[in-house]
């Protein structure tokens, strides 16, 4: 186990302008991929809804790992499970519909999964800030709404 990272490049909007928090949530995307052991790309997807994923991760992390609840995430309009974190005894299986059948799922411990998700969130906040978008503020406001 080791080296899980959620990476993204090319943060962009598929809308002409981002007018409100929901536009940021649903229209800000990037080319996104998961890497394990610094070598194995376990999945990738272009135009992935990174802010929507960050919202799901925030909600999941706030409930706590001690619940050992699986996270199944699919962006709005996607049929399937774009990303899946499934608890398996002492580890977490990281999987995705975007994974090539030739690439195995990643198994990571709780500490590594949490660290990789928090790192993703920090990088997303930083990259969005360079585009003039305060993703943390958007996610804080959305956490108070029932979507």
Buried (B, 14 or more C-beta within 10 A) or exposed (E): EEBBBBBBEEBEBEEEEBEEBEBBBBBBBBBBBBBBEEEEBBBBBEBBBBBBBBBBBBEBBEEEBEEEEBBBBBBEEBEEBBBBBBBEEEBBBBBBBBBEEEBEBBBBBBEBBBBBBEBBBEBBBEBBEEEEBEBBEBBEEBEEEEE
